[in-house]
Amino acid sequence: MNRIRDLRLKKHLTQEELGQLLNVQKSAISKYETGKIPLTDETIRQMAKIFGVSADYLLGLESVPEHSYWETRLAALKDESLRDLEKYIELLELRDQQSRASSDKKFGASNTFASRKKSAL
């Protein structure tokens, strides 16, 4: 993957120096750059953080290297924090579902905005 090589050179890093940052051998960096071995999810996260680009950019799925605000924030989180965040999002989704169900019961399904709009047509 020449994109990794280009980013490494732009940061003025040798393969050995990038390997030290990723806790892998220089030969692994060479294989990542040539696509001889696949990148692990953790390696992608670490490289995205080191180079300040999105995972999609590293994988060639987008042409713009910059992170969005949330990608930058998420890339800085450790795995445990990412798992906690995922659980919290699931909790919020469940709360929203319960809130909608409660609202439908309270006002009746025929009293929702969508139902009133349909009956007005």
GUBANU-722284 format. One line per field, with one value per residue: residue number from 1; z, x, y of N, C-alpha, C, O in turn. Coordinates in steps of 0.001 Angstrom, whole numbers. Atoms other than C-alpha are relative to their C-alpha. Layout:
% residues N
num = [NUM	...]
n.Z = [Z	...]
n.X = [X	...]
n.Y = [Y	...]
ca.Z = [Z	...]
ca.X = [X	...]
ca.Y = [Y	...]
c.Z = [Z	...]
c.X = [X	...]
c.Y = [Y	...]
o.Z = [Z	...]
o.X = [X	...]
o.Y = [Y	...]
//
This chain:
% residues 121
num = [1	2	3	4	5	6	7	8	9	10	11	12	13	14	15	16	17	18	19	20	21	22	23	24	25	26	27	28	29	30	31	32	33	34	35	36	37	38	39	40	41	42	43	44	45	46	47	48	49	50	51	52	53	54	55	56	57	58	59	60	61	62	63	64	65	66	67	68	69	70	71	72	73	74	75	76	77	78	79	80	81	82	83	84	85	86	87	88	89	90	91	92	93	94	95	96	97	98	99	100	101	102	103	104	105	106	107	108	109	110	111	112	113	114	115	116	117	118	119	120	121]
n.Z = [0	124	-821	-1287	260	220	-1291	-825	499	-292	-1422	-125	-817	665	-295	-1347	-964	-25	-657	-1451	-456	88	-666	973	651	1233	1115	20	640	1425	496	3	1099	1280	-23	-134	-1159	-283	-1229	-1007	-414	-952	760	743	-973	-410	1130	205	-1055	260	1201	-21	1118	-315	363	1395	851	-20	769	1385	223	243	546	-858	-1173	-1291	-889	-455	-1435	-802	281	-775	-1408	-174	202	-1200	-1094	-141	315	-1091	80	1175	-385	-900	812	756	-957	-329	1168	-23	-1082	481	1006	-738	-674	1015	412	-1086	-40	1111	-315	-1073	598	822	-916	-701	896	972	1278	990	-359	344	1037	1323	177	182	1307	996	-33	526	1468]
n.X = [849	-860	527	-707	-1363	49	249	-1205	-1033	453	-297	-1450	-257	-530	798	-372	624	1431	112	-105	1255	1057	-487	-211	-1301	-145	468	1467	353	-233	1088	1213	-89	130	1239	-270	762	1091	-46	995	816	-782	-1049	669	298	-1252	-537	869	-348	-1361	-45	1058	914	1052	-250	425	-1067	-1089	404	257	1435	303	-1163	-343	-640	307	1006	1093	-106	287	-1023	-1176	289	88	-1325	-799	481	-512	993	969	884	856	1026	919	772	971	1056	764	837	1086	882	758	953	1057	783	801	1057	971	661	955	1073	788	724	1061	1020	614	828	634	-707	683	-178	-1350	-69	106	1384	826	-312	644	1443	289	-96]
n.Y = [-1175	-1173	-1085	84	-459	-1451	-650	197	-909	-1362	-219	167	1191	1180	1192	422	-909	292	1303	-211	-615	1014	1216	1076	-30	-775	842	-59	-1272	209	858	-820	-963	701	767	1437	466	-938	-786	346	-1150	-801	-680	-1074	-1063	-629	-771	-1162	-951	-488	-821	-1004	230	956	1399	141	-529	990	1185	-384	-116	-1410	-689	-1130	596	-597	562	-850	-285	1190	1007	-376	295	1455	585	-226	838	1357	1020	126	-1167	184	974	-701	-932	792	384	-1196	-295	984	-416	-1159	477	685	-1045	-677	922	56	-1295	-24	949	-604	-1115	580	516	-1127	-788	880	26	-837	-1401	-442	-1023	629	430	-1189	-558	850	-190	-1327	69]
ca.Z = [0	-1268	758	3965	2465	1319	4775	6473	4248	4726	8490	7859	9474	8514	8375	11561	13368	12324	13388	16845	17139	16174	18133	14992	13062	10157	7852	8866	7792	4436	4038	5031	2443	-337	702	1372	4768	5803	8410	11646	13016	15819	13375	11265	14360	15435	11964	11593	14886	14006	10566	11469	8758	8700	8554	5261	3814	4920	3244	32	497	429	-1257	1435	4274	6979	9929	10747	14248	15576	13810	15496	18892	18422	17184	20453	22583	23902	23056	26478	26104	22618	24021	26797	24238	22138	25222	26050	22508	22746	26056	24476	21547	23954	25936	22744	21687	25091	24998	21577	22709	25847	23822	21408	24322	26048	22997	20981	17695	15741	17510	16167	13831	10872	11416	11732	8577	6618	7784	6802	3223]
ca.X = [0	1885	-403	1257	4687	3733	2398	5493	7815	5719	6250	9981	9866	11961	10378	12253	10919	7329	7832	8902	5768	3626	5659	6416	9571	10829	10040	6370	6242	7735	5076	2285	3516	3617	351	2011	329	-3016	-3321	-5033	-7799	-5487	-2673	-5111	-6228	-2644	-1533	-4544	-3598	110	-537	-3634	-5786	-8944	-8913	-10811	-8032	-5403	-7374	-7828	-11591	-11515	-9270	-9288	-6849	-8298	-10232	-13655	-14072	-15572	-13065	-10266	-11926	-12656	-9147	-7756	-9786	-8409	-10190	-11833	-13225	-14528	-16346	-17840	-18934	-20622	-22524	-23566	-24856	-26873	-28317	-29322	-30950	-32925	-34028	-35210	-37158	-38821	-39607	-41259	-43235	-44368	-45390	-47386	-49203	-49900	-51318	-52438	-50951	-53624	-52653	-49092	-48059	-47711	-51204	-52719	-50923	-52252	-55816	-55583	-54728]
ca.Y = [0	3016	5264	4033	4586	8087	8992	7546	9567	12708	12307	11742	8299	5316	1876	1070	4164	3440	-158	1021	3171	174	-2397	-4409	-5239	-3132	-6064	-5893	-2241	-3188	-5900	-3488	-1007	-3598	-5255	-8608	-8873	-7353	-4651	-5623	-3416	-2293	-1451	576	2511	3150	4260	6545	8167	8462	9931	11959	10401	8312	4528	4768	6910	4372	1583	3567	3930	7716	10220	12925	12164	14398	13061	14344	15761	12508	10258	12167	11844	8125	7363	8714	6296	3027	-248	-455	3058	2238	-803	1355	3949	1266	34	3587	4165	939	2157	5486	3680	1485	4547	6252	3151	2949	6649	6312	3256	5057	8094	5935	4259	7553	9318	6302	5276	7169	10376	10535	13318	10940	9535	13001	14091	11094	11670	15330	14313]
c.Z = [0	855	1355	-168	-155	1321	901	-419	278	1456	292	951	-864	296	1425	1059	86	682	1515	562	39	721	-944	-613	-1271	-1193	-102	-693	-1512	-608	2	-1226	-1365	-79	126	1215	305	1312	963	346	919	-717	-796	934	389	-1120	-256	1015	-260	-1159	-31	-1187	445	-400	-1456	-960	-68	-899	-1460	-328	-182	-427	848	1313	1356	746	154	1499	820	-261	811	1469	248	-135	1240	1160	-8	-261	1075	-31	-1199	292	917	-781	-788	905	331	-1154	-51	1075	-433	-1043	663	694	-997	-474	1053	81	-1109	284	1068	-539	-842	871	614	-901	-1011	-1345	-1030	275	-321	-1137	-1381	-274	-248	-1379	-1097	-32	-549	-1527	-499]
c.X = [894	-482	706	1425	39	-191	1232	1090	-361	289	1499	348	628	-957	274	-691	-1514	-252	70	-1283	-1148	351	59	1389	-43	-542	-1525	-464	167	-1135	-1334	-11	-179	-1265	197	-674	-1081	222	-1069	-798	792	1097	-590	-290	1266	580	-838	333	1375	18	-1075	-940	-1083	425	-379	1059	1158	-309	-319	-1475	-463	1267	451	567	-458	-1077	-1150	216	-170	1008	1262	-203	-17	1363	870	-412	663	-1133	-1075	-1003	-940	-1118	-1029	-892	-1075	-1163	-885	-936	-1183	-1015	-864	-1043	-1187	-911	-906	-1159	-1102	-787	-1045	-1186	-922	-857	-1157	-1139	-791	-988	-751	676	-660	193	1401	-67	-205	-1436	-904	231	-700	-1496	-398	21	-1205]
c.Y = [1238	1168	21	507	1518	753	-93	983	1462	371	-136	-1145	-1085	-1157	-473	870	-235	-1339	116	601	-1011	-1300	-1203	163	861	-787	-9	1282	-126	-828	728	906	-663	-844	-1493	-607	1041	749	-508	1253	919	779	1162	1171	762	863	1249	1086	625	989	1092	-92	-977	-1411	-226	527	-997	-1191	314	148	1441	709	1183	-543	518	-775	976	227	-1279	-1117	272	-351	-1511	-670	129	-903	-1374	-987	-116	1156	-101	-996	650	960	-745	-426	1197	391	-957	349	1189	-409	-693	1009	718	-883	-59	1300	109	-917	572	1136	-510	-525	1151	741	-853	111	906	1484	512	1010	-612	-431	1191	588	-808	253	1371	8	-713]
o.Z = [1032	1191	1876	665	410	1564	1602	424	569	1766	1437	1792	-2026	1164	2126	2055	1177	1437	2228	1645	867	755	-587	-473	-1855	-2098	-1196	-1451	-2278	-1706	-894	-1908	-2290	-1115	-144	1227	137	2222	555	61	786	-391	-887	585	437	-878	-534	688	-133	-1082	-877	-1723	1515	-1239	-2173	-2023	-1144	-1569	-2236	-1502	-643	-123	613	2005	2370	155	85	2114	1710	658	1332	2112	1243	580	1443	2162	-1064	-221	759	181	-1113	-132	757	-506	-887	498	432	-922	-326	853	-169	-1044	261	670	-696	-679	729	339	-882	27	976	-145	-811	531	704	-470	-1762	-1763	-1883	-535	51	-1851	-2202	-1391	-1104	-2013	-2043	-1110	-1044	-2161	-1707]
o.X = [1447	299	1021	1927	903	464	1575	1734	512	557	1932	1239	259	-1823	-638	-1198	-2084	-1212	-675	-1725	-2054	-451	-316	2017	-1104	-1150	-2076	-1434	-684	-1604	-2149	-1027	-695	-1550	-723	-971	-856	896	-2196	-370	737	1336	16	-40	1276	1025	-292	348	1540	659	-1025	-1386	-984	1306	315	1277	1694	578	-665	-1844	-1578	2377	1524	-111	-179	-1996	-966	1056	634	1351	1888	688	535	1658	1786	299	980	-2305	-2259	-2199	-2101	-2257	-2229	-2088	-2211	-2323	-2105	-2079	-2309	-2218	-2066	-2161	-2332	-2134	-2069	-2272	-2289	-1990	-2146	-2334	-2143	-2014	-2246	-2310	-2017	-2087	-1576	1090	26	-199	1742	-1067	-945	-1926	-1787	-700	-1243	-2086	-1510	-610	-1356]
o.Y = [1619	2059	1091	1262	2188	1766	859	1607	2280	1532	-7	-1025	-1258	-1055	-912	353	-237	-1494	-555	217	-915	-2233	-2319	1212	1079	-213	-125	1265	326	-529	513	1046	-36	-1445	-2265	-1801	2240	265	-788	2371	2141	1942	2229	2325	1992	1985	2316	2273	1839	2037	1985	922	-1577	-1600	-947	-54	-1261	-1722	-578	172	1686	272	1739	-1302	-121	-1343	2191	-430	-1555	-1861	-651	-906	-1982	-1628	-668	-984	-1922	-612	-237	958	302	-799	424	1059	-281	-371	1062	785	-542	205	1215	106	-486	867	987	-397	-26	1284	611	-555	441	1288	64	-359	1100	1092	-331	1192	1471	2324	1635	1084	-69	-268	1135	1084	-238	328	1551	853	-898]
//
